[in-house]
Amino acid sequence: MVKTKFIIPVLLALLSCLACKTSGDEEKILNVYMRKPVNGLDIINISQFYEARVAIQIYEGLYEYDYLKEPYEVTPLIAKETPSISSDGLTYIIKIKKGIRFSDDPCFTETDGKGRLLDADDFIFSIKYHSSLKGYTYYHYSLKPHDFIEGLKEFREKSLSSAPDYSMPVKGLVKLDRHTVKIILKEPCPFFTEILSSPNTYIIPKEAVMFYGEKLKFHPVGTGPFMLSSWGDRGGKGKQVTLVKNPYYATSTYPDDESPYTGKKMPFVDKVVLHFIESSEGRLRAFEKAEVDIYSPDDDFFYDSFPEKGTLSRELQKAGTNVILRPQSQFRGLFFNMRNSLFKSNPDLRKAISHAFDTIKHINIVYYGKVLPANWILPPIIFGYDKSFVNKNIRYDRKEAAELLEKSGFPGGEGLPVIELLLSDNTVIDRSVIDNTKIKSLSTFFTESMDEAGIKIKTVFYNNYQDVIKKISGDYGSPQIFFRARYSFYSTPEDILRIFYSNSDLNHSGYSNKEYDDLFDTVKKMPNNGEKMALLNKMRKIITDDSLFIPVGFPFMYRLHHAYVLNYKPHQMAFDRYKYIDIDAKIKRKVLETIRE
């Protein structure tokens, strides 16, 4: 019965959209692919990348990243304007736009399924709902509201031990009137509006949570530009997900870029269809035939798209394919486990291993050169990145590696026990999509490199990164080295720098340094400026002098899209926002004609 009720509002919305079209209009459909099926869309229980990508088209928060600006800036979404902040940085007054409606859904029983207007109570409920989460999700290691808002951590702790009581007052969440909220922080946080742009704060109606219970993941209800129309039962649930335009969407318009789109109502496409395509060859062929509109080349078919030194293939050039190349806000590296006695008190051994690893050769062989070499952990688009910095402790130098190995007490590797390298044989690590073959190639390259230096490596694979964390933390033993990829959820450096902070759930290596911790506690309260940059450089020196990890690099984003896909600008912090994209039907017909020739 719930299934029937759910479909009716979507059908009514579709009819409404069709009624707005003129007889000459063509339905605009954006086709994209997924590497994994979607299993659910409850915003607090997202388990993988593609679920997150779909969910952000349906749900919204108070703020979002500006689609066009770089360096990245946060701009109001459901919020009417930027917050009013007290002089001590602890109190935020935020006004909410009037007239924002939830999409129609059977959960709104008092209005016969018609979506109601959003107000301040919805924001407060949603923050509590996010904070009541139990277990691991896709956003588990991002900064969360309960890390900052006064009294919210206490609400969370009580919710974890019993059923959440959403009527429980939280000191830091106050409704001033129907469209105004006051947020009180435990300490100043200059990037708090970025926290409020995260899916960890997206707004969901209480009616949906109560009506659907555990089935909420199949019935997402939000204020966003799209609504879920179908799970695509063909070939299996979640393998072809269809989103349709929300006819009542009024939260935002296209930003000002002096183009004809400036100020126009969004979304521009009528439908988004996400197709599960499991094989890398299948994804490429689907793009070549324009069955999907956007494509990220897989490593094993990279040279099909770029056969000559990064030059697009003739076939794709002829079809007018556009290329987007930019560094990602992601870091990859090999970390030493500082809980392990072998490395904890032997920096010379850590440095010896670092000098024995040829990062540039590794990037060229394993990543086909699609990774920017790293000297430090902050990616190029994050504040604090310094392209002039050179980390001398990771320079490939076999002679220096040998000298350091002898200094460490293991000349030529004599007496050194076999070192365990721990890898996750999984495509998603800390929000990062990584090909399994790359992980295995890393194992081979690292093992062979260390063997040449007299260092023996044993690689252990685990099915997912959570098992890796458990083993690192001592639940299953204590390996010496592990690989990790970290994608920053925010444009501020604190999110990544937590990796070395003692009191952080991201500090999987077990490193502890009081000077670093004190600096971190200082910079997290500072705006991004020259004074903060100087302190960030001090933090960098502490970590690189200690040789805690071997930086591998920052992956480049390669995206191809057909000429008929307009306004496509992939965003590092906000994934792909389909509301901005338009499809030019006339150009698409020409592209299809070219492909068929």
N, C-alpha and C positions, 0 to 999 in steps of 0.2 A: 504493500500500500504506500509506503514511504517513497518507493521508486516512482510510482505514478505521479504522486503529488510533486515530486521534484522536477519531473519532466515538463509539467504543464506551464510553470512560470517561464521556463526557458523557451518553450514554443511561443508563448505570448510575446516574449521579448523579440524573438526572431521575426514574428509577424509585424511587430512595431517597426523593426529595422527595415523590413521590406516595404512597408507602407511609406517610408520616408524616401525611397528610391524613385527616381523617374524611370520611365520605360526604356530610356537609352543607357542607363547605368549598368555596368557589369559588376558582379559580386567580386570583391577583392579578397583573395585568399593568400595568406602567407604560409608557406610550407617549410618546416624546419625538421631536423631529425634529432633523435635521442639515441645515446649509446646504451641506455638502460630503460626498461619500462618504468612507468610511474606507478607506485603502489599506494600512494595516499597523499592528501593535500591539507591535513590539519597543520596549520602554520607552526605549531610548537612541537610537532613530531616529524618534521621533515628529516628524512634519513639519507638523502643523497642529492647530488648536484641537479639532476633534471627535475626532481620534485620541487626543489627550490626555484628553478627557472620558471616552472608553471605557476607556482603559488604566488610569486611576486607580480604576476599579471592580474591576479584576482584580489589580493589584499593590498592595503596601503597603510602608511604611517603618517605621523605629523609632518615629517620632513623627508626629502629625497635629495640625491645628488643632482646638481644641474647637469642636464644631458650634454651640454655643449662646452662648458667652461673647463679649462685646465690652467693651472692646478685646480684640482677638484674643489668645488664649493657646495655647501648644503643650501638648499632653497626650500621655502615653505611648500607643503603639499596639502594636507588636511588642515594644518595650521594656517591661520590667516596671515601671519607675518613672523618675522624673527622674534624670539622670546625677549621679554624685558627681564634683564638680569640685575640682581642687587649688587651693590658695590663690593660686597664680600664674596661674590660669585657663588653663593649657596642657594639662592632663591630664584626660580624661573617662573615668570607669569606668561602663560601661552594662551592666546585666543584661537578658537577653532572656527573655521569657516561655517557659515550657515548654509543650509540647503543641500548638504552632502547626504546622499541616500545609500543605504544598503540595497543590494540587488534583491529582486523578488525571490522569495523562497517560502516553502511551507512552514518553516520554523516560526514565522511571524503569524501565529494563530489568531491574534487579536485583530489583525487587519486582513484576514483571509489570504495570506501569502504575499501581500504587497509589502515591499521593503519600506522600512521607516527611516526617518531622519536620524543621523548620527549626532551625538552630543557628548559632553564632558564625561558623563558616567561610563560611556563605552570605552573611552581611553583608559580610565582608572581600572575598570574591570579587566581590560585586555592586558594591562601591565601585570595585574595580579595573576591572570591566567597563565601568562608566559612564565612567571616566577614560580608557579606551582608544578612545573614540569619535573617529572621523575625519569631518570635514565639518560642515555646518550642520544643526541641528535646531531644533525648536520652543523648546527650553530653552537655546539657544546663548548668549543674553546674560544668563542668570541666574547668580547666584553658585554656584560649583561646589565640591565637596569638595576637588579638587586645589588650589584657591586657599588652603586652610587647613591641610590635613593634612600633617604632616612626611613628606617623602619621596615623596608621591604625585605631585607634579609631575614628578619624575625618572622615575617609572614611566610616566607618560603620555608624556613625550618619547621614551622608548625604544620604547613601543608604537606611536607614530606613524611611526617609521622602520622598524619590522619587526613581525612577528606578535607579538601580546601574549603575554608569558610570565606567566601568572597565578600561577605558583609563586614568582615573584620577591618577596623580602621587601620590605615597606614599613615604614620605621621607625615611622611614626605609626599603624599598624594592627597591634594585637597581640591574639591570642586568649589569654585568661587561663584559661578553661576552656570547656566546651562551650556554656555559656550566658552567658558574660561576655566583653566586649571592652574593650580599652583604646585610646583614641584620643589621640594627641599632636598638638597644634596648633603651627604655626610662631609664632603670636602670639595673644594673647587675643582671643576673639571672643564677646561677650556674647550674640549671637543665634545661636550655632552650632546649638542645638537646632532653630531654624527651618530651617537648612540641612538638617538630618537629617529634616525633614518634607517636603522637596521630592522630586518624582519623580526628580531627579538622584541620589537615594540609595535608590530602591525596590529591594526584594530579589527576585532571580530565581535559580532553581537553576542550578548549573553544568551539570547534565545536559541542560537544555533548550537552552542555548547550544551545547553540543557536538553534541547529537543533530540539531538542526534547521539549524544554520548560518545561511545567508542566508534560509532559510524560516522563521526564528523569528518574524518579524513576522506570520505567519499562524497561529502556535501559541503564544499567550501562556500562560504558566504562572506562577501566583502563589499567594498565600495569601489573597487578597481575598474579599469577600462574593459575588462573581459570577464565573462562568466563561463563556468564549465558546462559544456553541452553534452559531451559524450566521452566515455572512457575507451571507446573503440573496442567493442567485444570481438571484432574480427581479428582472429589470430591470438586472442588472449587479452584479458582485461589490462588496461594501462599501456597497451602497445600502440595505440593510435588515439591520442588525446585531442579532442576538438574544443577550442574556446570560441565563443561568439561575442561580438561587440555588446557591451552593456549600453543599452539605449539611453539610460538615465545618467551616464557618466558626466560629471560636471566639476571634478576636482581640479583639473589643470588644463591649460592650453599649451600649444607649441611655443617654446621660448623664442625670444627675439634674436634672430640671426640675420636680419635684413633680407630674408628670403620670402617668397610668396606664402610660406607656411606660418610665418610669424603670427601668433595670436589665434591660430585656427583651433577649432574644437577637435579633440582626439577621442578615440583612436581613428586612424584613417582606413584600416582594413576592416572588413566585416567578419573575418574568421581567421583563426590561426589553427593549423593542424600540425601536431607534433607526431612524427612517425618514428617508431622504434626500428632502427636498422642496425643489426648486430655486427655485421662484418664491415671492415674498413673498405674493402673493395665495393661493397654494396652502397656505402655512403658516397664514394666518389662517383660511381656510375649514376646514382640518382641525381647528383648535382650536374653531371655532364648532360643528362637528359632533361634538366630543369624540372625534375620531380620534387626537388627541394631547392630552396632559393639561396641558402647561405651554407657555406662549407668551411670547415677547419681541417686542412690536410693532415691525414694520419701519417705517421712516420714511414710505414711500409709502402705507402703510395705517394709520398711527398714528391718524388722525382717524376711522377706522372703529371703532376700539376706544374712543377718547376724543373724541367729536364736539363736546363743549362744555367748553372751559376745563379740560381734564384730568378731566372727569367720565366715568366708565365708561358705555358705551352701555346703553340700556334692555334690549336683548336679553341682554347679558352679565350685567347686574345681575339680571335675572329668573332666569337659570340659576345664580345664587349664586356667580359668579366672584369670586375673591379677587385683590387687587392688592398687589404689593410694589414700593415705590419707595424707592431709596436710592442715594447716590453711589457710584461705583466707585473702585477703587484705581488709576485710570488718569489720565494727564495727556496733553493734546494741545496742540501749539504749533508755531510757526514759528521755525526756528533760523537764525541767520546763520552762514555758513561762515567761520570765522576763519582759514582757510588762504588765503582769497582776498584779494588785496591791496586790493581796493576797500573791504572792511569791516574788515580787520585793524587798521588804524591810523586809522580814522575813526568814533569813537563817535557823533559828531553825526549822521552819516548813518544809523546804526543807530537812533538815537533819533527821527530825523525820520520814518522808515518806521513805527516803533512808534506814534507819535502820529497818523499818518495812517490807521491801521487802527481801525475802530470794532468792537471785539470784541463788545459787547452786541448791536449790530445784526446782526452776523455770526451769533451764536448763535441769535437769533430767526428769521432768514431760513433759514439752512442747517440748523440742528439743531432747529428748531421749539421752541426754549426748553428742550430736554432736556439741556442742559449747564450746570453751575454755573460762572459766570465765575471765572477764576483770576488771582491776583496773583503767584503763585509756583508752584513745580513740585511741591510735596508735596500729595497729595490729602488730603481731610478725615479719612480713617480711618487715616492714617499719622502716627506720632509726629513732632512738629515742625510740624504744620499750625497756623496762627494766622489765624483768620477776621478778626481786627481789622487785619491788615497790609494796607496799601494801597501798591501799586507805582505811584508817581507818573510813572514813565518810560513807562508804557503807556496813560496816560489819553488818550482820543480828544480831540484838540485841533488843528484844522486850522491855526489861526494859529501855534501853537507849532511845528507840523510845518514850516510854511513858513520860520519864523525859523531853525530848526535846519538845514533844507536849505540855506539861504543860508550859514549858518555853516560847513557842511561843504564849501563850495566849489562848490556846484551850485545857485545861485539859481533858483527856479522849475523846477528839473530841468535847466537849461541845462548842456550838456556832460556830463551823466550818461549813461553807456552803458546800454543795455538790460540789465535785471537778470534773470537766469535763476532761475525758481522751479522746483524739482525736486520732483515728486510721484510717488508709487507708485500706479499704477492696479491695486491689488490689495486684496483684502478682508481680508488679515491683515497687520498691521504690529506687530512686537514683541508678539505674543500678543493683539493687539486686533482684534476683528472690526469692520470699518468698511465701510459701504456705498460702493461705487464712486461712486455719484451724489454722495455727500457730498464726496469728494475733488475731483470736477469742479466742484461748486458752490463750493467753497473757492477754486479757481483763478479762477473768474469773479468772485467777490466781491472777492478780493484785487487782481486786475488792474484792476477798475473803480475801487476805492478809491485805488490808487496813481496811476492815470491822472488823477484829479481833482487830485492833488497835484503833477502834472508828472513823475511817475516811471513809466517804461515797463517793463512786465513781459512776459517770454516764459516760458510754462509748458512744461516738458518732462515727459512721463509715461514711467515705466518699469514693466515688467511685475511686478516684485517688489522688495521692500525691499533685498534683497541687491545688486541692480544699482544701487540708489540709493546704498548705502554705498560701493560701488566707485567710483562717479563722484565722490562727495563726497571720498573719500580720495585722489583724483587719478588713478585708473586710466584714467578716460575723460575727464578734464578737471576743471574746478573750478567748479561752480555757486555762486551767491551765497546763496541761501535755500533751505531744504528743510523739509518738513513731517514731523513724526514724532509717533507716539503711543507712550507708554511705560506699560505695565501693571506695577505692582510685584509681584514674586513673594513679597515678604515684608512684614511689618508694620513693619519697621524702616526708617528713612529712607535708610540707606546705599545700598540697592539702586538707588534713583532718583538720588540725589546723585552717583553714579558718572558720570553724564552729563557732568559738568564736571571730573572728575578727570583729570589729565594721563595717568596710567598706567592707562587703562581702555579696554577694547574697546568701551565704550558711548559714548565721547567722540568722536562722529562729526563734531562741529563743529571739532575741532582746537584747542580753547581750552586755554590753559596759564596758571596763576597760582600761584606758589609759596605765597602766603599761604593760598589756598583748599586747595591740596594738603596743607599742614601741618595745617590744621584738620581736614580729612577724615581724615588718618592718626590724629588724636587722637580724634575722635568715634567712629570705628568700633570703638574698644576700650572705649567707655564704655557703661554701662547707660543706659536711657532715664530721665533725671531732669532736674531743673532746671538743673544745671550744663551738661549736654549741650544743653539747649534754648537756653541763652545762646550757646553756640558755633555752633549751627545758625543762629541769627539773624545772627551775624557772616558766616557763609558766604552766607546769603541776600543780605545787603547788598552783598557783593563782586560777586555775579553780577548783581543788579538794577541796581546803579550802572553796571556795564559794558554793560548793555542787550544781552545776548547772545541773547535770544530774545523772542518775543511770545507770552505765554501765551494760549491759546484757552480752555481750560476743562477741567473734570472731568465726564465724561458721567455721567448718572443711569442706573441700572439700572431698567428697567420690566419686571416679570414678572407675568404673569397665570397663575393656575392654577385648575382647577375645584375645586368645593367638596369633592369626594370625595378630593382629594389631601391627605393629612395629613402634618404634620411637615415641610413644605417650607420651608426657610430657606436661600436661595441665599447662598453664602459667597464672599467676594471672593478669598481666598487659595487656597481648596481646591476651586474649581469646584462643581458639583453632586455631592453624595455620595448616590447612590441608596439606599444601605443604610439610611438614616434614614427614608426616605419610606414611607408606608403608603397603601393604597387601600381606601376604605370602599365595598364593593360595593353596600350598601343605598342609600347616598347617590348613587352613580353611576347606579343605575337611575332614581332620581328626576330627576337631571339630564338623562338621556337622554329621559325622558318629556317634560320641559319643552321640550327642544330640538325634539322632533318635533311639538309642538303648533302 
